[in-house]
Amino acid sequence: MNWKYKNLLIFVLISLLPLLLIACGTSTSEQSNTELNGTVDKKELNEEEQIDYIEQEISVETALGNVKSVIESEAPTDFNSIEHKAIYFTGDRLPEVIALYRPITASEVDSTINLIRVYQYNEDEKKWNSIYKESLENRVQVTISEPIKFTQDSREQVIIGAQEGSGAYFSYLLLGSKENKIVTAWLDSFKNSDLPVYFQGKYELFENKYLVFYESDRVADVYVWENQELGKVDPTSIPELTSTTTFKEVKDINDIVISYKINENEEIEANYSHQETVFGKVGQKISIVREESNTSDVNTRILYSAQNDPYSVDATTGEILASDIITVTIIPNGYDWDKAFGVYINALDESIISPEIDEYIPAEEDTYNSDDFIKGFVGDVDCTDFASQAEAQAFFDAEGPSDPHDLDRDSDGLACESN
């Protein structure tokens, strides 16, 4: 090859070498930055990369540590910051923070203004900015739910809700981000009159896929996230939602289970007869299960009442805490007392329990209303005055442990056993 061409080739290669080195360095740097922003194994990073990674982790803690002062400083005049939570609305490395404000003079039960703010950290500006604002007027204190993952990705959503009035009507605001960017209200029953509020309402994320709203004991509405949109689902299409129970804890074989459904006449059909007596004992739990809860438009209200001590049953867990007669009443549509259904749980003596609770089916005449029976007796009473053992037991229980009429001669807690 001609020496002139060789020299020219060498000159070109020498001239291009810095550019090639810069390109290689840039590629390596970009790869490292990409790894640091994703999920990486720290063991695979060199010392400099590990330092950068640790600094990034610390920056998250530092940013969240500073947000409280920002929230407090941005509280409007005469308002307090009452609650804030970190939520990964957009799924970024740093979470957003949602905050609630209320007037300083307002209590939890007062209907007043609730202010909602969402703050996002700008890593370039090194500061928190408000990216969402909402004002709810004439409302009791709302609460922020724990984050839910409804979209099956890195994003999180949250429900701000309140229960109001004697019917504990549940109003709600579902916040999330679309396309991992802007935080918006996906559902807002506070301001959208087309959305229902739910009588004794509650909600759950079912199977990490369905957002289910309940109205007391029935499935009211079901939402699902598909094709980057929030959509409604027919509850009857989800067989797993056919029944609801008053308590989510694991059932015990000794539970007293009252299972019921609502017929086409909006009447209650159950595994026990109306006003039937079931024998129980202290420590057992009363579990109330509604069948076909996703096919009916009728909700019910469940009440517990005790004859002697209002604290003899725990309305949160259903556990019988003290010897007593406990009445469980199920009322269609919340207030339709004409169709109310009741079962008596006789737990007056811890040693008394029917050996086969689920198989205890008294005769038709054994159903009773204890108040009616008590009013019908005056003076001394004998076992022959009662039409059934259940009637005698109701009177005996109402009279108290002294047994002035000598109805329980063997003192085993059962009155007129021969009836």
Secondary structure, DSSP 8 states (H G I E B T S, - for coil): --HHHHHHHHHHHHHHHHHHHHHHHHHHHHHHHHHHHS---GGGS-HHHHHHHHHHHHHHHHHHHHHHHHHHHT--TTEEEEEEEEE-SS--SS-EEEEEEEETT--TTS-EEEEEEEEEEETTTTEEEEEEEEEEEEE---EE---B--SSSS--BEEEEEEETTTTEEEEEEEEEETTTEEEEEEETTT-TTS--BTTEEEEEETTTEEEEEETTEEEEEEEEETTEEEEE-GGG-GGGSEEES--S---TT-EEEEEEE-TTS-EEESS-TTEEEE--TT-BEEEEEESTTS-S--EEEEEEESS-TTSB-TTT-BB-SSEEEEEEEEETTT-GGG-EEEEEEES-TT---TTGGG----GGG---HHHHHHT--S---GGG-SSHHHHHHHHHHH-TT-TT---TT-SS-S-TT-
